[in-house]
Amino acid sequence: LENAIDNYETHVVPIIADIDAGFGNAEATYLLAKKMIEAGACALQIENQVSDEKQCGHQDGKVTVPHEDFLQKIRACRHAFLELGVDDGIIVARTDSLGAGLTKQIAFSKEPGDLGDQYNAFLDADEVDPANITNGQVFISRDGKLLAPKRLPSNLYQFRPGTGVDRVVLDCITSLQNGADLLWIETEKPHVEQIAEMVDRIREVVPNAKLVYNNSPSFNWTLNFRQQVFDAWAEAGKDVSAYDRAKLMSVDYDTTELAAEADEKIRTFQRDGAARAGIFHHLITLPTYHTAALSTDNLAREYFGEQAMLGYVKNVQREEIRQGIACVKHQNMSGSDIGDDHKEYFAGEAALKAGGAHNTMNQFEAA
């Protein structure tokens, strides 16, 4: 009986645990991964940023690590799954290379063309005359030339501009070849073709590559898609003189043909991304943070404005009732019914219950 109780499942919730960059080295990643799996995670998402320089994927100043450092962490996640008897655990490998212009270190390389050498080939470096070497410089050899990678006062090294896409493709291929199951490419805008072009190149090497994509509130979706439509119209020779590309977020454009087409592209973004760009799983980060902020702000404006209490009743409570939202009975949802069950069990007929005839929650039964 005890075993049946311990193993009884009413439902299964698939949880993807975001462990950032592992919060340390491969060993720290392994220990964290174990804790997440033990807590119920069936998938782990890990990214190729430096742990102690970690930034949000949509902010500047991102710093990546050489591939071998990242692959060690992927192996650490897999080892954690296997050690706990989970043979089908999912690892999502995220690359921030598209928007990352810096690396923490120069990759170790044994021979030309190996993974370390490919990583170092993206470094922004100047050829050096041995006669002009200065104190503290660091050098690499490439094609028989002595090069000095550009090193910042922060001791970080700079990538050559325009190498982001190539680095993303290499990141993704190596991750899939070394234990990752799904990819996550962090981009600076939601653009199906931009994503698809990278995935097409990845699939030349790994044909079944699948992508997780973050439909992030960090993007200005309205402005991005209106500009995409504007650019497509301009390229097709359509007259766009009625629109100012830099001001397309303006409410003045909300009822225009351009805005309608942009909204339709937003509506079909998930479907289009799945079909064209191999996006297997669409997620959205922090949506309830924004809905809570917006609804609270709107309520405050109405409650302390002309609408007063009607602002709450009309736009919150009445809608809860009409839509069958259980939280309209907030006392029940906070556990008063459970408390009554306990009281009856503990005290029998002497139980003083909250759910009697005079409980105002009864007013919502007629709804």
C-alpha positions as a Markdown table, in Angstrom:
| # | Residue | x | y | z |
|---|---|---|---|---|
| 1 | Leu | 0.0 | 0.0 | 0.0 |
| 2 | Glu | 2.8 | 2.4 | 0.9 |
| 3 | Asn | 4.5 | 1.8 | -2.4 |
| 4 | Ala | 1.2 | 2.3 | -4.3 |
| 5 | Ile | 0.7 | 5.6 | -2.5 |
| 6 | Asp | 4.3 | 6.8 | -3.2 |
| 7 | Asn | 4.1 | 6.0 | -6.9 |
| 8 | Tyr | 0.6 | 7.2 | -7.5 |
| 9 | Glu | 0.4 | 9.8 | -10.2 |
| 10 | Thr | -2.7 | 11.9 | -10.9 |
| 11 | His | -1.0 | 13.8 | -13.7 |
| 12 | Val | 2.4 | 14.5 | -15.1 |
| 13 | Val | 3.7 | 18.1 | -15.6 |
| 14 | Pro | 6.7 | 18.2 | -17.9 |
| 15 | Ile | 9.2 | 20.7 | -16.4 |
| 16 | Ile | 12.1 | 22.3 | -18.3 |
| 17 | Ala | 14.5 | 23.6 | -15.7 |
| 18 | Asp | 16.6 | 26.6 | -16.8 |
| 19 | Ile | 20.0 | 26.3 | -15.1 |
| 20 | Asp | 21.5 | 29.3 | -16.9 |
| 21 | Ala | 25.2 | 28.6 | -17.5 |
| 22 | Gly | 25.4 | 26.0 | -14.8 |
| 23 | Phe | 26.4 | 28.3 | -11.9 |
| 24 | Gly | 30.1 | 27.3 | -12.0 |
| 25 | Asn | 32.3 | 24.6 | -13.6 |
| 26 | Ala | 31.2 | 21.2 | -15.0 |
| 27 | Glu | 31.1 | 19.7 | -11.5 |
| 28 | Ala | 28.8 | 22.5 | -10.2 |
| 29 | Thr | 26.6 | 22.0 | -13.2 |
| 30 | Tyr | 26.4 | 18.3 | -12.5 |
| 31 | Leu | 25.4 | 18.9 | -8.8 |
| 32 | Leu | 22.8 | 21.5 | -9.8 |
| 33 | Ala | 21.4 | 19.3 | -12.5 |
| 34 | Lys | 20.9 | 16.4 | -10.1 |
| 35 | Lys | 19.0 | 18.6 | -7.7 |
| 36 | Met | 16.7 | 19.8 | -10.5 |
| 37 | Ile | 16.1 | 16.3 | -11.8 |
| 38 | Glu | 15.4 | 15.1 | -8.3 |
| 39 | Ala | 12.9 | 17.9 | -7.9 |
| 40 | Gly | 11.0 | 16.7 | -11.0 |
| 41 | Ala | 12.6 | 18.3 | -14.0 |
| 42 | Cys | 12.5 | 16.1 | -17.1 |
| 43 | Ala | 14.5 | 18.6 | -19.2 |
| 44 | Leu | 17.4 | 20.9 | -18.5 |
| 45 | Gln | 18.3 | 24.1 | -20.4 |
| 46 | Ile | 21.8 | 25.3 | -20.3 |
| 47 | Glu | 23.6 | 28.1 | -22.2 |
| 48 | Asn | 27.1 | 28.9 | -23.4 |
| 49 | Gln | 27.7 | 32.1 | -21.5 |
| 50 | Val | 30.3 | 32.4 | -18.8 |
| 51 | Ser | 28.7 | 31.7 | -15.4 |
| 52 | Asp | 30.2 | 34.7 | -13.6 |
| 53 | Glu | 29.6 | 37.1 | -16.4 |
| 54 | Lys | 26.0 | 35.9 | -17.1 |
| 55 | Gln | 23.6 | 38.3 | -18.8 |
| 56 | Cys | 20.0 | 38.2 | -20.0 |
| 57 | Gly | 20.1 | 36.9 | -23.5 |
| 58 | His | 18.5 | 40.1 | -24.8 |
| 59 | Gln | 21.0 | 42.4 | -23.1 |
| 60 | Asp | 24.4 | 43.6 | -24.2 |
| 61 | Gly | 27.7 | 42.5 | -22.7 |
| 62 | Lys | 27.3 | 38.8 | -23.2 |
| 63 | Val | 30.4 | 36.6 | -22.9 |
| 64 | Thr | 30.6 | 33.0 | -24.3 |
| 65 | Val | 33.0 | 30.2 | -23.5 |
| 66 | Pro | 35.0 | 27.9 | -25.9 |
| 67 | His | 33.0 | 24.8 | -27.1 |
| 68 | Glu | 34.9 | 22.3 | -25.0 |
| 69 | Asp | 34.0 | 24.1 | -21.8 |
| 70 | Phe | 30.3 | 24.1 | -22.8 |
| 71 | Leu | 30.4 | 20.5 | -24.0 |
| 72 | Gln | 31.7 | 19.5 | -20.5 |
| 73 | Lys | 28.6 | 20.9 | -19.0 |
| 74 | Ile | 26.3 | 19.1 | -21.5 |
| 75 | Arg | 28.1 | 15.9 | -20.5 |
| 76 | Ala | 27.6 | 16.8 | -16.8 |
| 77 | Cys | 23.8 | 17.2 | -17.4 |
| 78 | Arg | 23.6 | 13.8 | -19.2 |
| 79 | His | 25.6 | 12.1 | -16.4 |
| 80 | Ala | 23.2 | 13.5 | -13.8 |
| 81 | Phe | 20.2 | 12.1 | -15.7 |
| 82 | Leu | 21.8 | 8.7 | -16.2 |
| 83 | Glu | 23.0 | 8.5 | -12.6 |
| 84 | Leu | 19.5 | 9.0 | -11.4 |
| 85 | Gly | 18.1 | 6.4 | -13.8 |
| 86 | Val | 16.6 | 8.8 | -16.3 |
| 87 | Asp | 17.5 | 7.4 | -19.7 |
| 88 | Asp | 15.3 | 9.8 | -21.7 |
| 89 | Gly | 16.1 | 13.1 | -20.1 |
| 90 | Ile | 16.1 | 16.1 | -22.4 |
| 91 | Ile | 19.0 | 18.6 | -22.7 |
| 92 | Val | 18.3 | 21.9 | -24.4 |
| 93 | Ala | 21.5 | 23.6 | -25.5 |
| 94 | Arg | 21.2 | 27.4 | -25.8 |
| 95 | Thr | 23.6 | 29.6 | -27.7 |
| 96 | Asp | 23.9 | 33.3 | -27.1 |
| 97 | Ser | 26.6 | 33.7 | -29.7 |
| 98 | Leu | 24.5 | 35.7 | -32.1 |
| 99 | Gly | 24.5 | 38.7 | -29.8 |
| 100 | Ala | 27.7 | 38.0 | -27.9 |
| 101 | Gly | 30.8 | 39.8 | -29.0 |
| 102 | Leu | 33.2 | 38.6 | -26.3 |
| 103 | Thr | 34.8 | 35.5 | -25.0 |
| 104 | Lys | 36.4 | 34.8 | -21.6 |
| 105 | Gln | 39.4 | 32.9 | -23.0 |
| 106 | Ile | 41.2 | 31.6 | -26.0 |
| 107 | Ala | 40.3 | 28.0 | -26.7 |
| 108 | Phe | 42.9 | 25.2 | -26.4 |
| 109 | Ser | 43.9 | 23.9 | -29.8 |
| 110 | Lys | 46.1 | 20.9 | -30.6 |
| 111 | Glu | 46.0 | 21.1 | -34.4 |
| 112 | Pro | 44.7 | 23.3 | -37.2 |
| 113 | Gly | 41.0 | 22.8 | -37.9 |
| 114 | Asp | 40.1 | 21.3 | -34.5 |
| 115 | Leu | 37.3 | 22.7 | -32.5 |
| 116 | Gly | 39.5 | 25.0 | -30.5 |
| 117 | Asp | 41.1 | 26.3 | -33.7 |
| 118 | Gln | 37.7 | 27.0 | -35.2 |
| 119 | Tyr | 36.7 | 29.0 | -32.2 |
| 120 | Asn | 39.8 | 31.0 | -32.2 |
| 121 | Ala | 39.4 | 31.8 | -35.9 |
| 122 | Phe | 36.5 | 34.0 | -34.9 |
| 123 | Leu | 38.7 | 36.2 | -32.7 |
| 124 | Asp | 39.4 | 39.7 | -33.8 |
| 125 | Ala | 43.2 | 39.7 | -34.1 |
| 126 | Asp | 45.9 | 41.8 | -35.7 |
| 127 | Glu | 49.1 | 40.5 | -37.3 |
| 128 | Val | 52.1 | 41.4 | -35.2 |
| 129 | Asp | 55.7 | 42.2 | -36.2 |
| 130 | Pro | 57.9 | 40.2 | -33.7 |
| 131 | Ala | 60.1 | 43.3 | -33.5 |
| 132 | Asn | 57.2 | 45.3 | -32.1 |
| 133 | Ile | 56.0 | 43.0 | -29.3 |
| 134 | Thr | 54.9 | 44.9 | -26.2 |
| 135 | Asn | 54.7 | 43.8 | -22.6 |
| 136 | Gly | 51.7 | 41.7 | -21.6 |
| 137 | Gln | 50.5 | 40.9 | -25.1 |
| 138 | Val | 49.0 | 37.5 | -25.9 |
| 139 | Phe | 49.5 | 35.8 | -29.2 |
| 140 | Ile | 48.1 | 33.0 | -31.3 |
| 141 | Ser | 49.4 | 31.4 | -34.5 |
| 142 | Arg | 47.2 | 31.2 | -37.6 |
| 143 | Asp | 48.3 | 30.2 | -41.1 |
| 144 | Gly | 51.9 | 30.8 | -40.2 |
| 145 | Lys | 51.3 | 34.3 | -38.9 |
| 146 | Leu | 51.7 | 35.7 | -35.4 |
| 147 | Leu | 48.5 | 37.4 | -34.3 |
| 148 | Ala | 47.5 | 39.4 | -31.3 |
| 149 | Pro | 43.8 | 38.9 | -30.3 |
| 150 | Lys | 42.2 | 42.1 | -29.2 |
| 151 | Arg | 42.0 | 42.0 | -25.4 |
| 152 | Leu | 39.9 | 44.5 | -23.4 |
| 153 | Pro | 40.8 | 46.0 | -20.0 |
| 154 | Ser | 38.3 | 43.5 | -18.6 |
| 155 | Asn | 40.7 | 40.8 | -19.8 |
| 156 | Leu | 38.0 | 39.6 | -22.2 |
| 157 | Tyr | 38.7 | 38.9 | -25.9 |
| 158 | Gln | 36.8 | 40.3 | -28.8 |
| 159 | Phe | 35.2 | 38.4 | -31.7 |
| 160 | Arg | 35.4 | 39.8 | -35.3 |
| 161 | Pro | 32.2 | 41.7 | -36.2 |
| 162 | Gly | 29.8 | 39.8 | -38.4 |
| 163 | Thr | 30.8 | 36.3 | -37.1 |
| 164 | Gly | 27.7 | 35.7 | -34.9 |
| 165 | Val | 25.7 | 33.6 | -37.3 |
| 166 | Asp | 28.7 | 31.3 | -38.1 |
| 167 | Arg | 29.4 | 30.9 | -34.4 |
| 168 | Val | 25.8 | 30.0 | -33.7 |
| 169 | Val | 25.8 | 27.3 | -36.4 |
| 170 | Leu | 29.0 | 25.8 | -35.1 |
| 171 | Asp | 27.7 | 26.0 | -31.5 |
| 172 | Cys | 24.5 | 24.1 | -32.5 |
| 173 | Ile | 26.2 | 21.4 | -34.5 |
| 174 | Thr | 28.7 | 20.6 | -31.8 |
| 175 | Ser | 26.1 | 20.6 | -29.1 |
| 176 | Leu | 23.9 | 18.1 | -31.0 |
| 177 | Gln | 26.9 | 15.9 | -31.8 |
| 178 | Asn | 27.8 | 15.8 | -28.1 |
| 179 | Gly | 24.6 | 14.9 | -26.3 |
| 180 | Ala | 22.1 | 17.8 | -26.6 |
| 181 | Asp | 18.6 | 17.0 | -27.8 |
| 182 | Leu | 17.2 | 20.4 | -28.7 |
| 183 | Leu | 18.6 | 23.7 | -29.6 |
| 184 | Trp | 17.8 | 27.2 | -28.4 |
| 185 | Ile | 19.1 | 30.1 | -30.4 |
| 186 | Glu | 18.7 | 33.5 | -28.7 |
| 187 | Thr | 18.0 | 36.2 | -31.3 |
| 188 | Glu | 17.6 | 40.0 | -31.2 |
| 189 | Lys | 14.3 | 39.9 | -33.0 |
| 190 | Pro | 11.5 | 37.5 | -33.8 |
| 191 | His | 12.1 | 36.9 | -37.5 |
| 192 | Val | 11.2 | 33.5 | -39.1 |
| 193 | Glu | 13.6 | 33.8 | -42.0 |
| 194 | Gln | 16.5 | 34.8 | -39.8 |
| 195 | Ile | 16.0 | 31.8 | -37.6 |
| 196 | Ala | 15.4 | 29.5 | -40.6 |
| 197 | Glu | 18.6 | 30.5 | -42.4 |
| 198 | Met | 20.6 | 29.3 | -39.4 |
| 199 | Val | 18.6 | 26.1 | -38.9 |
| 200 | Asp | 19.0 | 25.3 | -42.6 |
| 201 | Arg | 22.8 | 25.4 | -42.2 |
| 202 | Ile | 22.6 | 23.3 | -39.1 |
| 203 | Arg | 20.5 | 20.7 | -40.8 |
| 204 | Glu | 23.0 | 20.3 | -43.5 |
| 205 | Val | 25.1 | 18.5 | -40.9 |
| 206 | Val | 22.3 | 17.3 | -38.4 |
| 207 | Pro | 19.2 | 16.8 | -40.5 |
| 208 | Asn | 16.8 | 16.2 | -37.6 |
| 209 | Ala | 17.9 | 19.3 | -35.6 |
| 210 | Lys | 15.0 | 20.8 | -33.7 |
| 211 | Leu | 14.7 | 24.2 | -32.0 |
| 212 | Val | 13.3 | 25.7 | -28.9 |
| 213 | Tyr | 12.4 | 29.3 | -29.3 |
| 214 | Asn | 11.7 | 32.0 | -26.8 |
| 215 | Asn | 8.8 | 34.2 | -27.8 |
| 216 | Ser | 10.1 | 36.8 | -25.5 |
| 217 | Pro | 8.3 | 39.9 | -24.2 |
| 218 | Ser | 11.8 | 41.5 | -24.4 |
| 219 | Phe | 11.0 | 42.0 | -28.1 |
| 220 | Asn | 8.8 | 44.8 | -29.3 |
| 221 | Trp | 6.6 | 42.5 | -31.3 |
| 222 | Thr | 4.4 | 45.3 | -32.8 |
| 223 | Leu | 7.3 | 47.4 | -34.0 |
| 224 | Asn | 9.4 | 44.5 | -35.3 |
| 225 | Phe | 6.6 | 43.0 | -37.4 |
| 226 | Arg | 5.4 | 46.3 | -38.7 |
| 227 | Gln | 9.0 | 47.1 | -39.8 |
| 228 | Gln | 9.2 | 43.6 | -41.4 |
| 229 | Val | 6.0 | 44.3 | -43.4 |
| 230 | Phe | 7.3 | 47.8 | -44.3 |
| 231 | Asp | 10.6 | 46.4 | -45.6 |
| 232 | Ala | 8.8 | 43.6 | -47.5 |
| 233 | Trp | 6.5 | 46.1 | -49.1 |
| 234 | Ala | 9.3 | 48.5 | -50.0 |
| 235 | Glu | 11.3 | 45.6 | -51.6 |
| 236 | Ala | 8.3 | 44.6 | -53.6 |
| 237 | Gly | 7.9 | 48.1 | -54.9 |
| 238 | Lys | 4.8 | 48.9 | -53.0 |
| 239 | Asp | 4.1 | 52.5 | -52.0 |
| 240 | Val | 5.1 | 53.0 | -48.3 |
| 241 | Ser | 5.2 | 56.8 | -48.4 |
| 242 | Ala | 2.3 | 57.0 | -45.9 |
| 243 | Tyr | 4.4 | 55.4 | -43.3 |
| 244 | Asp | 7.4 | 56.5 | -41.2 |
| 245 | Arg | 9.4 | 53.3 | -40.5 |
| 246 | Ala | 11.0 | 54.7 | -37.3 |
| 247 | Lys | 7.5 | 55.6 | -35.9 |
| 248 | Leu | 5.5 | 52.5 | -36.8 |
| 249 | Met | 4.7 | 51.9 | -33.1 |
| 250 | Ser | 2.5 | 54.9 | -33.2 |
| 251 | Val | -1.2 | 54.4 | -32.4 |
| 252 | Asp | -1.9 | 56.4 | -35.6 |
| 253 | Tyr | -1.0 | 53.3 | -37.6 |
| 254 | Asp | -3.1 | 50.8 | -35.6 |
| 255 | Thr | -6.0 | 50.7 | -38.1 |
| 256 | Thr | -3.9 | 50.6 | -41.2 |
| 257 | Glu | -3.4 | 47.8 | -43.7 |
| 258 | Leu | 0.2 | 47.5 | -42.7 |
| 259 | Ala | -0.7 | 47.0 | -39.1 |
| 260 | Ala | -3.3 | 44.4 | -40.0 |
| 261 | Glu | -0.8 | 42.4 | -42.0 |
| 262 | Ala | 1.8 | 42.7 | -39.2 |
| 263 | Asp | -0.7 | 41.4 | -36.6 |
| 264 | Glu | -1.6 | 38.5 | -38.9 |
| 265 | Lys | 2.1 | 37.6 | -39.1 |
| 266 | Ile | 2.4 | 37.7 | -35.3 |
| 267 | Arg | -0.7 | 35.5 | -35.0 |
| 268 | Thr | 0.8 | 32.9 | -37.3 |
| 269 | Phe | 4.4 | 33.2 | -36.0 |
| 270 | Gln | 4.4 | 30.0 | -34.1 |
| 271 | Arg | 2.9 | 28.0 | -37.0 |
| 272 | Asp | 5.2 | 29.6 | -39.5 |
| 273 | Gly | 8.3 | 29.2 | -37.3 |
| 274 | Ala | 7.5 | 25.5 | -36.8 |
| 275 | Ala | 7.0 | 24.9 | -40.5 |
| 276 | Arg | 9.9 | 27.0 | -41.9 |
| 277 | Ala | 12.4 | 27.2 | -39.1 |
| 278 | Gly | 12.1 | 23.8 | -37.4 |
| 279 | Ile | 10.9 | 25.3 | -34.1 |
| 280 | Phe | 9.8 | 22.3 | -32.1 |
| 281 | His | 8.8 | 24.1 | -28.9 |
| 282 | His | 7.6 | 27.7 | -28.5 |
| 283 | Leu | 7.9 | 29.1 | -25.0 |
| 284 | Ile | 7.1 | 32.6 | -23.6 |
| 285 | Thr | 9.0 | 34.0 | -20.7 |
| 286 | Leu | 7.5 | 36.2 | -18.0 |
| 287 | Pro | 4.0 | 36.7 | -19.6 |
| 288 | Thr | 2.2 | 36.8 | -16.2 |
| 289 | Tyr | 4.7 | 39.4 | -14.9 |
| 290 | His | 3.4 | 41.7 | -17.7 |
| 291 | Thr | -0.3 | 40.7 | -17.4 |
| 292 | Ala | -0.2 | 41.4 | -13.6 |
| 293 | Ala | 1.5 | 44.7 | -14.1 |
| 294 | Leu | -0.9 | 45.8 | -16.8 |
| 295 | Ser | -4.1 | 44.7 | -15.0 |
| 296 | Thr | -3.0 | 46.2 | -11.7 |
| 297 | Asp | -2.2 | 49.5 | -13.4 |
| 298 | Asn | -5.5 | 49.6 | -15.2 |
| 299 | Leu | -7.4 | 48.8 | -12.0 |
| 300 | Ala | -5.6 | 51.5 | -10.1 |
| 301 | Arg | -6.5 | 54.1 | -12.8 |
| 302 | Glu | -10.1 | 53.1 | -12.8 |
| 303 | Tyr | -10.6 | 52.6 | -9.0 |
| 304 | Phe | -9.1 | 55.9 | -8.1 |
| 305 | Gly | -10.7 | 57.6 | -11.2 |
| 306 | Glu | -14.2 | 58.2 | -12.5 |
| 307 | Gln | -15.1 | 54.5 | -12.6 |
| 308 | Ala | -14.4 | 54.0 | -8.9 |
| 309 | Met | -15.6 | 50.6 | -7.7 |
| 310 | Leu | -17.2 | 49.9 | -11.0 |
| 311 | Gly | -13.7 | 49.6 | -12.5 |
| 312 | Tyr | -13.2 | 46.5 | -10.4 |
| 313 | Val | -16.7 | 45.0 | -10.6 |
| 314 | Lys | -17.1 | 45.4 | -14.4 |
| 315 | Asn | -13.6 | 44.6 | -15.5 |
| 316 | Val | -12.5 | 42.0 | -12.9 |
| 317 | Gln | -15.2 | 40.3 | -10.8 |
| 318 | Arg | -18.0 | 40.3 | -13.5 |
| 319 | Glu | -15.6 | 38.8 | -16.0 |
| 320 | Glu | -14.4 | 36.2 | -13.5 |
| 321 | Ile | -18.1 | 35.1 | -13.1 |
| 322 | Arg | -18.9 | 35.2 | -16.8 |
| 323 | Gln | -15.7 | 33.2 | -17.7 |
| 324 | Gly | -16.0 | 30.7 | -14.8 |
| 325 | Ile | -12.8 | 31.6 | -13.1 |
| 326 | Ala | -12.6 | 29.7 | -9.8 |
| 327 | Cys | -10.7 | 32.5 | -8.1 |
| 328 | Val | -13.8 | 34.6 | -7.9 |
| 329 | Lys | -14.4 | 32.5 | -4.8 |
| 330 | His | -11.1 | 33.5 | -3.3 |
| 331 | Gln | -11.8 | 32.2 | 0.2 |
| 332 | Asn | -12.5 | 28.7 | -1.2 |
| 333 | Met | -9.3 | 28.9 | -3.3 |
| 334 | Ser | -7.3 | 29.8 | -0.2 |
| 335 | Gly | -8.4 | 26.6 | 1.5 |
| 336 | Ser | -11.5 | 27.3 | 3.6 |
| 337 | Asp | -13.2 | 24.2 | 2.2 |
| 338 | Ile | -10.3 | 22.1 | 3.1 |
| 339 | Gly | -10.3 | 23.6 | 6.6 |
| 340 | Asp | -14.0 | 22.7 | 7.0 |
| 341 | Asp | -13.2 | 19.1 | 6.0 |
| 342 | His | -10.6 | 19.0 | 8.7 |
| 343 | Lys | -12.8 | 20.6 | 11.3 |
| 344 | Glu | -15.6 | 18.1 | 10.6 |
| 345 | Tyr | -13.1 | 15.2 | 10.8 |
| 346 | Phe | -11.5 | 16.5 | 14.1 |
| 347 | Ala | -14.6 | 17.8 | 15.9 |
| 348 | Gly | -17.6 | 16.1 | 14.3 |
| 349 | Glu | -20.9 | 17.8 | 15.0 |
| 350 | Ala | -19.1 | 20.4 | 17.1 |
| 351 | Ala | -17.2 | 21.7 | 14.1 |
| 352 | Leu | -17.5 | 25.4 | 13.5 |
| 353 | Lys | -17.5 | 25.6 | 9.7 |
| 354 | Ala | -16.8 | 28.6 | 7.5 |
| 355 | Gly | -18.9 | 27.4 | 4.7 |
| 356 | Gly | -22.3 | 27.9 | 6.2 |
| 357 | Ala | -25.4 | 29.6 | 4.9 |
| 358 | His | -24.0 | 33.0 | 5.7 |
| 359 | Asn | -20.8 | 32.6 | 3.8 |
| 360 | Thr | -20.8 | 35.3 | 1.1 |
| 361 | Met | -19.1 | 32.9 | -1.3 |
| 362 | Asn | -22.6 | 31.4 | -1.7 |
| 363 | Gln | -23.5 | 34.5 | -3.7 |
| 364 | Phe | -21.5 | 33.2 | -6.6 |
| 365 | Glu | -23.4 | 29.9 | -6.9 |
| 366 | Ala | -26.1 | 31.6 | -8.9 |
| 367 | Ala | -23.6 | 32.7 | -11.5 |
